[in-house]
């Protein structure tokens, strides 16, 4: 960490030391129409020095003084070449390059300049030329739509949605366990014991160049994926040098007027919280923070980022350094109702009104270093450190089963939770052109995540409504507790791919690939819970609980004793370790892949991936359940995973695609370890008998490209999941959730995309346009719901079959964007709309009906004002409609019983960006 900070500071200082180079700038146009060409490559012949043209067809880059040959290329146009172009020190050379439509066969030209795929136009071009079915969203589109992180970004893509209260996204109705996440093509570990994938909101738009969403499996991916692989491509340097500073401030309309509660011991950057196990003696009250929250003044959202880079010459070749540093924070306030699942006769175990105060902060440091060893060899190193801290204080008031049965008695539950997470990524990626036909790519990563829950505090107080007096709940020690957990996961990946081009043609896509992948993931998780065992209810001042009750004096007076899951004697600390589980998974993969270009219209890709997997989960919990025997779960399967992709072009702008594949879904560490996790409204534990699911996928897609940035696409897809995995309410002494195989599931749907400039006008240097984008998906899902006799859990489903959890039958995204810009200044304003239809939140069991999430619309306004070449102002208002979020349950009489409802408020933000 220290070395990374020093490297960042040194590199930023280097960015400011600008060399006296010359500048090549200009515009690339269509010779016949005079229209600017977006995404053309302009570069110095024989080097990687160059640039891609922007939305105005403009390019600019710096070169050392000298004489060069300049080349401009774009698909469908003849290459344009300027010879013997002389550039002097400090000189600025302006050019207009006019490309002519390519109607004849061209001589081979190898383009070595990198294209910045942050551009919407270049991503669309890349999609058009690809063999596989994929969608991408780049930094340019993220900015236009006001997207702040990777999670929000992928929800703008067809068929992808986010469910409130559930981490990460659903793709075609499939949630976290069916998806996978990677960075620059290499997998990432998880920071959360409840989830397979790292939280996508870790990755702010400050470090995202583009995101690829691959909804079809291919042999380059690890096989544990069915919904989509979400690949984040990090930013890198594309110019000779750049430096940018951005800052913003804003507020949430619900949070801004509140006395915002924060947990004692927390601070604004999420550091300093007590970790580990602070108690070494159960008779000593040695906690460093208290139960009483404090009030934070003026809850304003803010962010700051700085990014920059510079190109150096090392050994006669280019070395690029690009760095990013950012910090942001956000306040959210929610109030509403929350209830436990209602029984078949309409009764709820818990019925609360609540207020919840959420504060989050994150800090990011990223470094990307690229060295072109030669024109045929390239190596990159990426390092990213992300610290993400989420704090919340919730106060829940109302009725609770077994606590408030008497008249004039109610409960107050106060829960204070801190999730302190970090990710450290190290990646090396290399590309070697061994011969004109033979290419070798080697990549590796070593990543670590830490997911700590330091000092989660829960109080349960009983209110005598006649006297107004509060007392601490007794009868179960866990009603008042402090919980400390630590998770560390390491992930080591190594990959190599050797490809051989089958034809002696640099533009040919026919090739054979052979590869090997290795991945090892190790997780260690441990927790200690200190519960307050009251012999009887004790009076407490809820506004000053620490001095009035929760202190050393109360232990000495015998009012309560501290207990752990191991007991209340001192040996619970001295002899027994914290409750733990350890998981280890090793995957060896062999890859074979063939692309064959039968003619200019038809390309076939056929591949197979063989995976050998060994996974072990070992646990040691005092609350280990009688249903399970040994404290180890082992999985050791082998998989043969074929895939097929076919691309057929009726013409240059009309493309058919077909994909078919087989993949699997593996039980995750937490899903098989019987560790009991308790929340205010639910508890969950793992199932060691959980089995993998197997997945079969078919996609058929038609794409019609409509000139500049235009597209119409329609996709039909079908998925079959055998032995589908679900989290459900199991039949047990308590109301608890676990993970079970529930039978087979079928998913089918249609996705439609449209984007086009509906109006465009050029007056002098100013280009004005109005563009419309929309995507709509319809999804039909059905799964068998049956109790599997092969595990030791009993599940009594209310229905024999139902839709998938989180699967919205209808998803809609739309945006209307107005632009009026010159190269120097301009305005961009967009209305961004989204909608999801009603969907299942929890599947009903034991005669209870499903808990359903109500469909809601969202509307954002996002605008930017470029005052000059350097300075830009950004203004946005998000969640303008502020719809009511609601979970409800049918109680059998046709009446919907509200389980939870609240509003999030509108977030307003003003930002400034300065480019040097």
KEGU-770497 format. One line per 5 residues: number of its first residue (from 1); their letters; for each residue x, y negated, z of C-alpha. Coordinates in steps of 0.05 Angstrom, whole numbers, plus 5000, padded with zeros to 4 digits. Layout:
# KEGU-770497
NUM	a	X Y Z  ...
This chain:
# KEGU-770497
1	xxxxx	5000 5000 5000  5055 4952 5020  5095 4966 4957  5033 4957 4914  5021 4888 4944
6	xxxxx	5093 4868 4932  5090 4892 4861  5026 4852 4849  5057 4788 4877  5121 4795 4836
11	xxxxx	5082 4809 4772  5035 4750 4782  5094 4704 4791  5124 4731 4727  5061 4715 4689
16	xxxxx	5072 4642 4703  5140 4641 4672  5122 4633 4599  5174 4643 4544  5181 4595 4485
21	xxxxx	5150 4639 4433  5112 4622 4370  5037 4632 4363  4999 4665 4307  4925 4649 4305
26	xxxxx	4869 4646 4255  4804 4677 4232  4787 4738 4190  4728 4732 4141  4691 4772 4088
31	xxxxx	4717 4744 4022  4649 4749 3988  4601 4726 4042  4647 4682 4083  4622 4715 4147
36	xxxxx	4670 4726 4205  4692 4798 4215  4689 4820 4288  4737 4874 4312  4787 4870 4255
41	xxxxx	4858 4891 4273  4912 4838 4260  4983 4859 4275  5057 4853 4258  5075 4909 4211
46	xxxxx	5116 4964 4243  5101 4942 4314  5045 4944 4366  5044 4868 4370  4975 4844 4350
51	xxxxx	4903 4830 4369  4832 4848 4352  4786 4791 4327  4733 4766 4375  4659 4749 4364
56	xxxxx	4681 4690 4320  4728 4732 4278  4786 4696 4312  4852 4724 4334  4912 4696 4371
61	xxxxx	4977 4726 4397  5049 4706 4409  5113 4731 4376  5186 4718 4382  5214 4669 4330
66	xxxxx	5228 4705 4265  5201 4728 4197  5147 4782 4194  5098 4819 4151  5027 4809 4178
71	xxxxx	4972 4861 4165  4896 4856 4175  4852 4918 4172  4779 4935 4182  4737 4997 4165
76	xxxxx	4705 4989 4096  4753 4934 4073  4819 4936 4035  4879 4920 4078  4903 4848 4075
81	xxxxx	4978 4836 4078  5018 4771 4087  5092 4780 4073  5153 4740 4097  5114 4699 4147
86	xxxxx	5162 4655 4186  5147 4633 4257  5192 4583 4293  5201 4572 4368  5140 4538 4398
91	xxxxx	5106 4535 4330  5031 4550 4321  5015 4582 4254  4942 4579 4232  4916 4629 4180
96	xxxxx	4851 4647 4146  4851 4720 4123  4798 4740 4073  4784 4815 4067  4752 4846 4006
101	xxxxx	4705 4905 4006  4742 4970 3995  4713 5002 3933  4774 5044 3915  4818 5095 3949
106	xxxxx	4871 5060 3991  4942 5079 4004  4954 5105 4074  4964 5051 4127  4976 5069 4200
111	xxxxx	4945 5018 4247  4986 5015 4311  4955 4954 4346  4908 4971 4403  4836 4949 4399
116	xxxxx	4805 4918 4461  4742 4959 4470  4712 4909 4519  4678 4882 4456  4607 4905 4441
121	xxxxx	4623 4906 4367  4685 4950 4374  4648 4999 4420  4593 5005 4369  4644 5018 4315
126	xxxxx	4679 5070 4358  4612 5104 4371  4597 5105 4296  4662 5140 4280  4663 5190 4337
131	xxxxx	4646 5263 4328  4614 5274 4397  4550 5241 4421  4567 5186 4469  4547 5117 4492
136	xxxxx	4591 5062 4519  4583 4995 4553  4640 4945 4553  4663 4885 4594  4632 4837 4545
141	xxxxx	4563 4868 4554  4572 4872 4630  4586 4798 4632  4527 4781 4587  4479 4821 4631
146	xxxxx	4509 4799 4697  4531 4868 4718  4576 4870 4779  4598 4943 4784  4599 5010 4749
151	xxxxx	4535 5035 4783  4494 4976 4757  4528 4982 4689  4508 5054 4673  4435 5040 4692
156	xxxxx	4432 4995 4630  4444 5057 4587  4387 5099 4559  4361 5153 4606  4401 5130 4668
161	xxxxx	4369 5104 4732  4386 5090 4805  4341 5113 4862  4335 5070 4924  4368 5101 4985
166	xxxxx	4406 5153 4942  4478 5142 4923  4498 5142 4850  4454 5152 4790  4406 5200 4756
171	xxxxx	4421 5218 4684  4363 5249 4646  4331 5265 4713  4393 5298 4742  4425 5269 4804
176	xxxxx	4494 5266 4835  4509 5341 4839  4497 5349 4763  4543 5292 4742  4617 5278 4744
181	xxxxx	4660 5216 4748  4728 5202 4718  4776 5144 4710  4813 5139 4644  4794 5211 4630
186	xxxxx	4820 5240 4696  4772 5263 4752  4761 5225 4817  4748 5253 4888  4690 5234 4933
191	xxxxx	4692 5190 4995  4625 5213 5024  4611 5282 5056  4540 5280 5028  4559 5269 4955
196	xxxxx	4600 5303 4900  4621 5239 4864  4654 5176 4888  4605 5117 4895  4603 5081 4828
201	xxxxx	4593 5014 4863  4666 5021 4886  4687 4997 4817  4673 4924 4806  4670 4894 4737
206	xxxxx	4736 4858 4752  4773 4923 4735  4727 4953 4682  4744 4948 4608  4689 4996 4588
211	xxxxx	4649 5056 4612  4636 5118 4570  4573 5159 4586  4580 5229 4556  4513 5264 4563
216	xxxxx	4535 5326 4526  4589 5373 4551  4653 5383 4510  4716 5423 4524  4756 5362 4546
221	xxxxx	4713 5357 4609  4715 5400 4671  4655 5446 4668  4618 5424 4731  4573 5374 4695
226	xxxxx	4504 5376 4664  4474 5306 4667  4534 5265 4644  4607 5251 4654  4616 5177 4671
231	xxxxx	4685 5155 4650  4710 5087 4673  4763 5056 4629  4805 5007 4668  4828 4940 4642
236	xxxxx	4896 4930 4610  4935 4876 4574  4918 4863 4501  4951 4795 4491  5022 4773 4501
241	xxxxx	5002 4741 4567  4940 4720 4604  4918 4693 4671  4847 4683 4697  4817 4662 4763
246	xxxxx	4743 4670 4781  4702 4653 4843  4628 4653 4860  4581 4638 4917  4508 4656 4925
251	xxxxx	4453 4678 4971  4396 4727 4978  4329 4693 4989  4310 4741 5046  4377 4741 5081
256	xxxxx	4394 4667 5079  4343 4646 5133  4358 4702 5182  4398 4706 5246  4438 4761 5213
261	xxxxx	4457 4818 5261  4526 4851 5256  4554 4909 5296  4601 4891 5353  4674 4902 5333
266	xxxxx	4665 4888 5259  4693 4831 5218  4685 4799 5150  4736 4842 5112  4716 4908 5144
271	xxxxx	4779 4922 5184  4793 4932 5258  4737 4982 5274  4753 5036 5324  4770 5102 5290
276	xxxxx	4784 5172 5316  4762 5197 5384  4770 5142 5436  4750 5184 5497  4801 5230 5530
281	xxxxx	4763 5236 5595  4688 5245 5597  4685 5210 5664  4717 5146 5635  4678 5096 5593
286	xxxxx	4734 5075 5546  4697 5049 5485  4726 4984 5457  4661 4957 5429  4591 4950 5456
291	xxxxx	4519 4967 5437  4498 4894 5432  4501 4866 5360  4525 4795 5348  4495 4743 5302
296	xxxxx	4531 4721 5238  4523 4649 5215  4504 4628 5144  4501 4695 5107  4528 4673 5039
301	xxxxx	4550 4722 4985  4617 4707 4954  4671 4735 4909  4741 4717 4885  4785 4750 4834
306	xxxxx	4851 4737 4798  4877 4776 4740  4935 4769 4692  4990 4802 4655  5050 4793 4611
311	xxxxx	5086 4830 4555  5161 4840 4563  5215 4868 4518  5252 4926 4550  5304 4963 4510
316	xxxxx	5277 4935 4445  5206 4959 4460  5144 4929 4492  5130 4935 4567  5062 4909 4589
321	xxxxx	5042 4892 4661  4970 4875 4680  4945 4864 4751  4878 4849 4785  4862 4828 4856
326	xxxxx	4792 4815 4881  4749 4809 4943  4674 4803 4950  4620 4807 5003  4544 4812 5003
331	xxxxx	4487 4804 5054  4420 4840 5046  4361 4836 5094  4301 4884 5091  4239 4889 5133
336	xxxxx	4181 4937 5126  4155 5003 5151  4185 5072 5154  4152 5137 5174  4171 5210 5174
341	xxxxx	4137 5258 5125  4064 5264 5141  4035 5332 5160  3978 5365 5122  3928 5335 5172
346	xxxxx	3954 5264 5162  3998 5257 5223  4068 5227 5223  4123 5245 5273  4152 5174 5270
351	xxxxx	4117 5109 5252  4161 5048 5255  4164 4976 5232  4236 4956 5221  4287 4902 5206
356	xxxxx	4353 4922 5174  4414 4877 5164  4463 4903 5112  4532 4873 5101  4583 4899 5051
361	xxxxx	4653 4878 5032  4706 4905 4986  4777 4889 4966  4811 4915 4902  4883 4916 4878
366	xxxxx	4898 4945 4809  4961 4950 4768  4967 4976 4697  5037 4985 4668  5048 5009 4596
371	xxxxx	5114 5022 4561  5120 5037 4487  5182 5081 4488  5181 5079 4412  5131 5072 4356
376	xxxxx	5115 5146 4368  5115 5150 4444  5075 5114 4496  5069 5121 4572  5023 5086 4622
381	xxxxx	5019 5083 4698  4955 5061 4733  4950 5046 4807  4886 5024 4841  4871 5012 4914
386	xxxxx	4799 4999 4935  4774 4986 5005  4699 4987 5013  4664 4973 5080  4589 4976 5092
391	xxxxx	4558 4954 5158  4485 4956 5178  4444 4943 5239  4372 4969 5240  4318 4958 5293
396	xxxxx	4259 5006 5288  4198 4994 5332  4136 5038 5339  4113 5108 5356  4156 5171 5358
401	xxxxx	4136 5243 5370  4154 5270 5440  4173 5199 5463  4111 5155 5461  4051 5202 5473
406	xxxxx	4028 5160 5534  3984 5100 5525  4016 5031 5523  4085 5061 5508  4126 5049 5445
411	xxxxx	4198 5060 5423  4255 5016 5399  4310 5052 5361  4371 5011 5346  4421 5042 5298
416	xxxxx	4488 5009 5281  4528 5043 5226  4595 5028 5193  4621 5066 5133  4694 5049 5120
421	xxxxx	4719 5079 5055  4782 5074 5014  4808 5101 4948  4880 5103 4924  4889 5124 4851
426	xxxxx	4955 5141 4817  4953 5161 4744  5005 5174 4690  4982 5181 4618  5028 5194 4559
431	xxxxx	5022 5204 4484  5078 5232 4441  5076 5238 4365  5123 5298 4357  5117 5301 4281
436	xxxxx	5072 5271 4229  5020 5324 4245  5037 5347 4315  5016 5306 4377  5024 5319 4451
441	xxxxx	4985 5285 4507  5005 5295 4579  4968 5264 4638  4965 5272 4713  4936 5239 4775
446	xxxxx	4942 5242 4850  4884 5209 4885  4864 5203 4958  4799 5180 4989  4782 5166 5061
451	xxxxx	4710 5162 5084  4705 5144 5157  4643 5131 5199  4675 5097 5258  4631 5088 5319
456	xxxxx	4560 5098 5293  4516 5075 5351  4445 5097 5364  4401 5074 5421  4331 5098 5436
461	xxxxx	4293 5054 5484  4222 5063 5513  4179 5001 5522  4125 4997 5575  4079 4949 5539
466	xxxxx	4042 4930 5603  4104 4907 5641  4149 4890 5581  4204 4932 5612  4251 4976 5571
471	xxxxx	4285 5040 5593  4334 5087 5559  4301 5150 5532  4316 5214 5570  4304 5287 5556
476	xxxxx	4353 5294 5498  4424 5269 5503  4428 5255 5428  4375 5200 5432  4431 5153 5454
481	xxxxx	4499 5169 5424  4563 5144 5392  4589 5183 5332  4660 5182 5302  4677 5219 5238
486	xxxxx	4736 5221 5191  4740 5250 5121  4802 5254 5077  4802 5283 5008  4861 5292 4961
491	xxxxx	4855 5308 4888  4912 5330 4843  4901 5338 4768  4949 5356 4712  4930 5362 4638
496	xxxxx	4966 5373 4573  4937 5377 4502  4975 5396 4439  4939 5378 4374  4958 5395 4302
501	xxxxx	4928 5358 4243  4906 5409 4191  4912 5364 4130  4969 5321 4106  4927 5258 4112
506	xxxxx	4934 5208 4169  4860 5191 4166  4837 5263 4168  4797 5285 4229  4812 5359 4218
511	xxxxx	4855 5386 4274  4866 5442 4323  4875 5429 4398  4902 5474 4453  4905 5451 4524
516	xxxxx	4911 5468 4598  4881 5433 4658  4894 5442 4732  4856 5411 4789  4862 5420 4864
521	xxxxx	4816 5385 4913  4826 5390 4988  4779 5360 5040  4785 5354 5115  4725 5330 5155
526	xxxxx	4719 5323 5230  4672 5289 5278  4661 5278 5352  4594 5255 5380  4590 5227 5450
531	xxxxx	4518 5232 5475  4490 5197 5536  4454 5249 5579  4405 5213 5625  4374 5253 5681
536	xxxxx	4314 5205 5680  4295 5141 5644  4337 5083 5667  4318 5010 5661  4358 4970 5610
541	xxxxx	4361 4899 5583  4358 4911 5508  4390 4843 5496  4448 4861 5541  4452 4937 5543
546	xxxxx	4527 4941 5559  4527 4902 5623  4459 4927 5645  4468 5002 5633  4521 5029 5585
551	xxxxx	4584 5021 5626  4631 5055 5675  4588 5038 5735  4530 5079 5708  4575 5140 5700
556	xxxxx	4602 5131 5771  4531 5124 5798  4508 5187 5761  4456 5150 5718  4483 5186 5656
561	xxxxx	4540 5231 5637  4578 5234 5571  4571 5300 5534  4597 5326 5467  4572 5383 5423
566	xxxxx	4622 5426 5462  4592 5410 5530  4600 5362 5588  4659 5392 5625  4729 5364 5614
571	xxxxx	4748 5425 5573  4701 5398 5519  4756 5347 5507  4819 5383 5530  4807 5452 5499
576	xxxxx	4760 5446 5440  4778 5408 5377  4726 5362 5344  4674 5396 5300  4706 5405 5232
581	xxxxx	4702 5435 5164  4756 5443 5111  4744 5453 5038  4793 5473 4983  4778 5482 4909
586	xxxxx	4828 5502 4854  4810 5503 4780  4853 5530 4723  4827 5514 4654  4848 5535 4584
591	xxxxx	4820 5494 4526  4814 5510 4452  4782 5461 4404  4776 5455 4328  4753 5395 4287
596	xxxxx	4742 5409 4214  4723 5357 4162  4687 5397 4108  4678 5335 4066  4670 5260 4076
601	xxxxx	4600 5271 4104  4605 5333 4148  4650 5345 4208  4644 5404 4255  4675 5408 4324
606	xxxxx	4675 5476 4360  4708 5486 4427  4712 5532 4486  4736 5521 4557  4755 5578 4604
611	xxxxx	4754 5561 4678  4778 5602 4737  4753 5573 4803  4769 5589 4875  4733 5550 4929
616	xxxxx	4736 5562 5004  4699 5524 5059  4717 5538 5132  4679 5507 5189  4680 5504 5265
621	xxxxx	4617 5473 5294  4589 5484 5363  4519 5476 5334  4533 5532 5283  4466 5561 5266
626	xxxxx	4444 5633 5281  4421 5642 5209  4494 5647 5185  4548 5697 5203  4621 5683 5187
631	xxxxx	4648 5613 5188  4676 5616 5118  4644 5612 5049  4684 5635 4988  4666 5626 4915
636	xxxxx	4712 5656 4861  4677 5657 4793  4703 5652 4722  4666 5614 4667  4670 5615 4591
641	xxxxx	4640 5549 4568  4629 5541 4492  4608 5476 4459  4590 5454 4388  4585 5385 4357
646	xxxxx	4564 5370 4286  4566 5301 4253  4533 5292 4185  4532 5224 4151  4477 5214 4100
651	xxxxx	4513 5149 4084  4562 5103 4119  4505 5074 4162  4461 5135 4172  4488 5190 4218
656	xxxxx	4459 5255 4245  4491 5289 4305  4479 5356 4339  4508 5383 4403  4501 5448 4442
661	xxxxx	4538 5472 4504  4540 5514 4567  4564 5487 4634  4553 5500 4709  4537 5464 4774
666	xxxxx	4578 5485 4834  4557 5478 4907  4596 5423 4940  4636 5428 5005  4583 5393 5047
671	xxxxx	4527 5433 5016  4555 5499 5041  4582 5477 5109  4528 5481 5163  4546 5413 5192
676	xxxxx	4485 5376 5219  4481 5303 5198  4429 5261 5235  4396 5197 5210  4338 5158 5239
681	xxxxx	4287 5194 5197  4320 5260 5177  4374 5311 5192  4409 5356 5142  4456 5415 5143
686	xxxxx	4492 5459 5091  4476 5529 5067  4535 5578 5061  4493 5624 5016  4482 5570 4963
691	xxxxx	4499 5595 4893  4523 5558 4830  4473 5538 4777  4484 5551 4702  4465 5500 4650
696	xxxxx	4448 5503 4575  4443 5439 4533  4417 5419 4464  4418 5349 4433  4397 5323 4365
701	xxxxx	4408 5250 4348  4398 5203 4289  4434 5135 4286  4421 5080 4235  4470 5022 4237
706	xxxxx	4441 4955 4217  4500 4912 4198  4530 4865 4249  4518 4894 4319  4453 4927 4297
711	xxxxx	4430 4998 4313  4369 5042 4316  4378 5111 4347  4332 5167 4369  4353 5228 4409
716	xxxxx	4316 5291 4427  4346 5337 4481  4332 5400 4521  4365 5428 4583  4356 5495 4618
721	xxxxx	4382 5501 4689  4384 5570 4720  4384 5575 4796  4374 5500 4804  4398 5469 4869
726	xxxxx	4353 5423 4911  4354 5390 4979  4289 5408 5013  4254 5412 5081  4267 5481 5110
731	xxxxx	4225 5519 5160  4262 5511 5226  4250 5491 5298  4265 5419 5280  4248 5378 5218
736	xxxxx	4312 5389 5179  4335 5387 5107  4382 5436 5073  4404 5458 5004  4374 5518 4969
741	xxxxx	4369 5551 4900  4297 5542 4878  4292 5579 4812  4299 5556 4740  4287 5485 4714
746	xxxxx	4273 5457 4644  4284 5386 4622  4265 5357 4554  4260 5286 4529  4266 5233 4476
751	xxxxx	4310 5171 4479  4303 5111 4433  4353 5053 4426  4348 4987 4387  4394 4927 4382
756	xxxxx	4399 4872 4330  4407 4798 4319  4336 4775 4304  4360 4705 4286  4428 4678 4268
761	xxxxx	4451 4611 4242  4519 4580 4227  4530 4505 4225  4602 4485 4216  4642 4520 4271
766	xxxxx	4580 4533 4314  4547 4602 4312  4478 4608 4343  4440 4673 4350  4382 4707 4386
771	xxxxx	4392 4782 4397  4345 4835 4423  4364 4900 4455  4320 4954 4483  4322 5028 4502
776	xxxxx	4265 5073 4524  4267 5145 4548  4212 5195 4560  4228 5255 4603  4190 5319 4618
781	xxxxx	4218 5362 4674  4192 5425 4707  4224 5471 4758  4203 5535 4793  4195 5527 4868
786	xxxxx	4204 5592 4903  4239 5616 4965  4303 5654 4947  4309 5717 4989  4384 5720 4978
791	xxxxx	4398 5664 5029  4381 5662 5103  4335 5602 5100  4260 5601 5093  4227 5548 5050
796	xxxxx	4151 5544 5043  4139 5502 4981  4072 5467 4976  4070 5477 4900  4095 5534 4857
801	xxxxx	4127 5486 4806  4139 5412 4800  4181 5357 4768  4254 5347 4787  4271 5300 4845
806	xxxxx	4290 5231 4819  4267 5245 4748  4228 5185 4722  4184 5205 4663  4192 5135 4633
811	xxxxx	4252 5088 4635  4256 5021 4600  4313 4971 4592  4309 4908 4550  4347 4844 4541
816	xxxxx	4338 4780 4502  4402 4739 4493  4412 4670 4464  4481 4647 4443  4505 4581 4415
821	xxxxx	4581 4579 4412  4643 4552 4380  4712 4578 4393  4721 4523 4445  4654 4519 4480
826	xxxxx	4583 4546 4483  4525 4575 4522  4501 4646 4532  4435 4660 4567  4400 4727 4576
831	xxxxx	4337 4756 4606  4348 4828 4628  4289 4872 4643  4284 4942 4672  4229 4990 4692
836	xxxxx	4223 5061 4719  4159 5100 4727  4136 5137 4790  4183 5194 4810  4191 5247 4864
841	xxxxx	4235 5226 4923  4227 5290 4964  4193 5356 4944  4135 5376 4989  4140 5437 5034
846	xxxxx	4098 5470 5089  4032 5444 5058  4060 5373 5056  4054 5337 4990  4113 5306 4953
851	xxxxx	4141 5239 4976  4138 5195 4915  4175 5131 4896  4131 5078 4864  4152 5053 4796
856	xxxxx	4174 4980 4795  4198 4928 4744  4260 4884 4752  4279 4819 4717  4345 4782 4718
861	xxxxx	4367 4716 4688  4441 4711 4671  4476 4652 4638  4546 4625 4625  4568 4557 4602
866	xxxxx	4636 4552 4568  4656 4479 4577  4722 4485 4539  4774 4537 4521  4794 4545 4594
871	xxxxx	4734 4531 4639  4668 4569 4646  4608 4563 4694  4564 4624 4709  4493 4620 4738
876	xxxxx	4448 4679 4753  4384 4698 4789  4373 4772 4799  4311 4811 4819  4267 4750 4803
881	xxxxx	4202 4790 4808  4222 4818 4877  4175 4878 4872  4156 4918 4933  4196 4982 4940
886	xxxxx	4151 5037 4966  4152 5111 4983  4085 5144 4993  4055 5212 5004  3987 5242 4986
891	xxxxx	3953 5266 5050  3905 5312 5014  3844 5266 5013  3866 5228 4952  3893 5173 4997
896	xxxxx	3967 5153 4994  4002 5148 5060  4059 5097 5059  4125 5128 5082  4168 5066 5071
901	xxxxx	4162 4997 5040  4203 4934 5036  4226 4878 4989  4299 4862 4972  4292 4788 4955
906	xxxxx	4323 4749 4898  4398 4739 4893  4422 4673 4865  4496 4662 4846  4539 4606 4819
911	xxxxx	4609 4623 4793  4669 4589 4761  4722 4620 4716  4786 4587 4693  4831 4618 4640
916	x	4902 4591 4636
